[in-house]
């Protein structure tokens, strides 16, 4: 099993910043922690869940959705087993429920941002950006 718990959501005005964190734990994760893709995804009301960013826990090139490139930064803290998402220059269209997800046991040079590829999910944290 992989357990994920998000934190850091909230309300902010357009142009502001937020930092999301996701704590990772569980037996499957402990066994495969260095072979795990982790990502941030979001879902706005009435829309499908979409990928935001993803990164391999062993390092490597992070992947970003075009809509967030240059504004968001994903990182993984190996010592703390936390996945972070620094969000700058936030826009109203970034408003959504943000989810952390994991795909353990994958050897790959980079990670997918397609939510269909991930099999462990957190409960989500709400981000609201007012214009």
C-alpha positions in Angstrom: 0.0 0.0 0.0 1.0 3.6 -0.5 -0.6 6.3 1.7 -0.7 9.9 0.6 -1.7 12.9 2.6 -1.9 16.4 1.0 -1.6 19.7 2.8 -1.1 23.4 2.0 -4.1 24.3 0.0 -6.0 27.6 0.6 -7.3 30.8 -0.9 -5.1 33.4 -2.5 -5.4 36.3 -4.9 -4.3 36.1 -8.5 -0.5 36.6 -8.8 0.1 35.0 -5.4 1.8 31.8 -4.3 1.0 28.6 -2.5 3.1 25.6 -1.6 1.4 22.1 -1.5 3.0 19.1 0.3 2.2 15.4 0.1 3.5 13.0 2.8 4.2 9.5 1.5 4.1 6.3 3.5 3.1 2.7 3.3 4.7 -0.7 2.9 4.7 -0.8 -0.9 6.3 2.6 -1.0 9.0 1.6 1.5 9.9 -1.3 -0.7 9.8 0.6 -4.0 10.5 4.1 -2.9 13.3 4.7 -5.4 11.2 3.3 -8.2 8.2 5.5 -7.8 6.7 8.2 -10.0 4.8 10.8 -8.1 2.7 13.6 -9.4 0.3 16.4 -8.7 -3.1 16.5 -10.5 -6.1 18.8 -10.3 -9.8 18.7 -11.0 -12.0 21.7 -11.3 -15.8 21.5 -11.0 -17.3 20.0 -14.1 -14.0 19.2 -15.6 -11.9 16.0 -15.9 -8.9 15.4 -13.7 -5.7 16.7 -15.4 -2.0 16.3 -14.8 0.0 19.2 -13.4 3.5 17.9 -12.8 5.3 14.6 -12.1 8.7 13.5 -10.9 10.6 10.3 -10.3 11.6 9.8 -6.6 15.1 8.8 -7.7 15.6 12.1 -9.5 15.5 12.8 -13.2 13.7 15.4 -15.3 10.3 16.6 -13.9 7.4 16.8 -16.3 4.9 19.7 -16.4 1.6 20.5 -18.1 2.0 23.3 -20.6 -0.4 25.4 -18.6 1.9 25.5 -15.5 5.4 25.6 -17.1 7.4 28.4 -15.7 5.1 29.0 -12.8 5.0 25.7 -10.8 7.9 23.6 -9.5 7.6 20.0 -8.3 10.2 18.5 -6.0 10.7 15.4 -3.9 12.4 15.5 -0.5 14.1 12.1 -0.2 14.9 12.7 3.5 11.3 13.6 4.5 9.5 11.5 1.9 7.4 14.5 0.9 6.3 15.7 -2.6 6.0 19.4 -2.9 4.5 21.7 -5.5 5.5 25.4 -5.4 2.9 27.4 -7.2 3.7 31.0 -8.2 1.9 33.6 -10.3 -1.3 31.8 -9.6 -4.3 32.5 -11.9 -8.0 32.1 -11.4 -8.0 29.1 -13.8 -5.7 27.3 -11.4 -8.6 27.0 -9.0 -9.2 23.3 -8.4 -8.9 20.4 -6.0 -5.3 19.3 -6.1 -4.4 15.6 -5.7 -1.1 13.8 -5.0 -0.7 10.4 -6.7 1.9 7.7 -6.9 2.9 4.9 -9.3 5.4 2.6 -7.6 7.5 0.0 -9.2 8.2 1.8 -12.5 11.7 2.2 -14.0 11.6 5.1 -16.5 13.6 8.2 -17.4 10.6 10.4 -16.7 7.1 10.2 -15.4 3.8 10.6 -17.0 1.3 13.4 -16.2 -1.6 11.3 -17.3 -3.8 10.6 -14.2 -4.9 7.2 -15.8 -1.4 5.9 -15.2 -1.4 6.4 -11.4 -2.9 3.9 -8.9 -2.5 5.5 -5.5 -4.3 8.8 -4.6 -4.6 11.2 -1.8 -7.8 12.8 -0.6 -7.0 16.2 -2.2 -6.5 19.8 -1.0 -8.5 22.7 -2.3 -6.8 25.7 -4.0 -8.9 28.8 -4.7 -7.5 31.7 -6.7 -9.6 34.9 -6.8 -9.1 37.4 -9.6 
